[in-house]
Amino acid sequence: MDVDAVRTFVTVAEVSQFQAAAENLGITQQGASKRIASLERELGVQLFARIARGVRLTVDGQAFLPHARELLRAAERARAAVATERRTLRIDVVGRRIAPANILLAFYQQHPDIELDVVTLTNLDATSALGAVSAGALDATFRSLRDSAGTVPSGLRSSRVIDDRHELLVGPQHPLANAKTVTMTELADHPIWMPGIADAEPMGYYGDLAEEFDLTIDTIGPSFGVEALLTEIAESTRLATFVCEGSRYLWPESYDLRRIPVVAPTPVYPLSVIWRADNPHPVLANFLAYLSATYQTTRREDLWTPAWAR
């Protein structure tokens, strides 16, 4: 249905004259008449009846008027949804427990007036996520870019903005439970349990980490969720897992889980933000600047990254 014709109908209905309606719309009276005639043909009804001083709504016109007004409101909402200066910013943080989500939350707390859609494409691989950014379905995503060695397709831009430092998560009965820190050498004697990893990016990263430091990182087996993992870690005398410093996990106080910093060196999971080069969204620009400033203040020299991220 022609939105201009619907808008013309509503305007004529409000002023009861074609000439006045045409002036309000900035078109000719003939143009207004043609729009109404076209709308009447589409609907198969007469919307106005001529009277001495103008027009009045027919019964069909009265029935159509509230729906026509709703159509115009819907059209305005649709335009607003894609207008750069008003459109909701869509950011894929991959998962709500990890560093990108927490950083985006901190940014939002500084700018609570922005329109923000927090997306979690946990099961979407990097290629598909970058495709969504290219297509305009997302404004930005966070990925390690391992498979492409840090490069992105034409039209996209990327910036390394997160080096998420690793910690060891153990229960109170684990041999390392009372350690203040744990070195990579010490970890070689303790298996790391990370079940259910299916995404090629983290799977590849942990494979690189295990090979570099001769670690045993077990990713085999189904994932029954974070809560189930935490319960098993809390009850085990041998199981440990990696968590990143920027991740948030909650567990009952009775679990007495310990997050132990990994040192000498500290491995980090590198993440880049990826966006479209021609994306003019003003909030995106502010967020990218925020990410850059945050990353510059958290960089350290005593970190380990895999070769593809150096």
Secondary structure, DSSP 8 states (H G I E B T S, - for coil): --HHHHHHHHHHHHHS-HHHHHHHHTS-HHHHHHHHHHHHHHHTS--EEEETTEEEE-HHHHHHHHHHHHHHHHHHHHHHHH-TTTS-EEEE-S-TTSHHHHHHHHHHHH-TTS-EEEE--TT--HHHHHHHHHHTS-SEEEE--TTTTT---TTEEEEEEEEEEEEEEE-TTSTTTT-S-EEHHHHTTS-EE-TT---HHHHHHHHHHHHHHT--EE--S----HHHHHHHHHH-SS-EEEEETT------GGG--EEEEEESSEEEEEEEEEEETT---HHHHHHHHHHHHHHHHH--SSEE--GGG-
